[in-house]
Amino acid sequence: MTSAIIQRFVVSEKDKETLAKIVYDTKDISDDFFDYSKVIVKKPWGYEYLIFENESVAVWILYLKPGALTSMHCHPQKRTSLVVLEGSVECSSLKGKFERTSGEALMIDQ
């Protein structure tokens, strides 16, 4: 099977059921109105910074250290697109793994 340049990740019923079980405080997901365009946000796996934002889209650059892992997370209110600029990454979900290399992307539904 050949790999598409952009692979779409569609949320499954299993994903929806599993995510519905997660208990969270709505204060934890509310907008903090911080201007992230002026800072580099350091993370255990590397860093990220906001390079563009308008009413419709936000574009972040994420740098992952070689061999580093991020936590599994989701964005329930927005579609997420990941584009690999250099190297390769493995993205995983509840139903599988997606290998992406330089120039390839993964589009994740809400």
JOPE-V619259 format. One record per residue. N is the residue number from 1. RES is the residue in one letter. D_FIRST is the distance of its C-alpha to the first C-alpha in Angstrom with 2 decimals. Layout:
((N/RES/D_FIRST) (N/RES/D_FIRST))
This chain:
((1/M/0.00) (2/T/3.80) (3/S/6.56) (4/A/9.44) (5/I/12.82) (6/I/14.35) (7/Q/12.83) (8/R/15.34) (9/F/16.68) (10/V/18.67) (11/V/21.60) (12/S/21.72) (13/E/24.98) (14/K/24.83) (15/D/24.75) (16/K/27.68) (17/E/29.65) (18/T/29.29) (19/L/30.21) (20/A/33.14) (21/K/34.67) (22/I/35.03) (23/V/38.64) (24/Y/39.44) (25/D/42.41) (26/T/41.97) (27/K/43.96) (28/D/41.08) (29/I/38.76) (30/S/41.38) (31/D/41.39) (32/D/43.55) (33/F/44.11) (34/F/43.87) (35/D/43.12) (36/Y/40.13) (37/S/40.04) (38/K/42.75) (39/V/41.40) (40/I/38.70) (41/V/37.72) (42/K/37.43) (43/K/35.14) (44/P/34.80) (45/W/31.27) (46/G/32.35) (47/Y/33.58) (48/E/32.91) (49/Y/34.87) (50/L/35.09) (51/I/34.96) (52/F/35.23) (53/E/36.17) (54/N/37.49) (55/E/37.87) (56/S/34.24) (57/V/32.17) (58/A/32.50) (59/V/30.63) (60/W/30.72) (61/I/29.84) (62/L/28.77) (63/Y/29.14) (64/L/27.78) (65/K/29.44) (66/P/27.23) (67/G/26.36) (68/A/27.90) (69/L/26.87) (70/T/27.79) (71/S/28.87) (72/M/26.72) (73/H/28.08) (74/C/27.60) (75/H/29.20) (76/P/30.33) (77/Q/31.99) (78/K/29.48) (79/R/25.92) (80/T/24.58) (81/S/22.31) (82/L/21.39) (83/V/20.73) (84/V/20.38) (85/L/22.99) (86/E/22.96) (87/G/21.34) (88/S/18.64) (89/V/18.88) (90/E/17.54) (91/C/18.32) (92/S/18.91) (93/S/20.06) (94/L/21.60) (95/K/18.37) (96/G/15.89) (97/K/15.06) (98/F/13.34) (99/E/13.22) (100/R/14.42) (101/T/15.87) (102/S/18.56) (103/G/18.23) (104/E/15.59) (105/A/16.84) (106/L/16.78) (107/M/18.97) (108/I/20.70) (109/D/22.84) (110/Q/26.42))
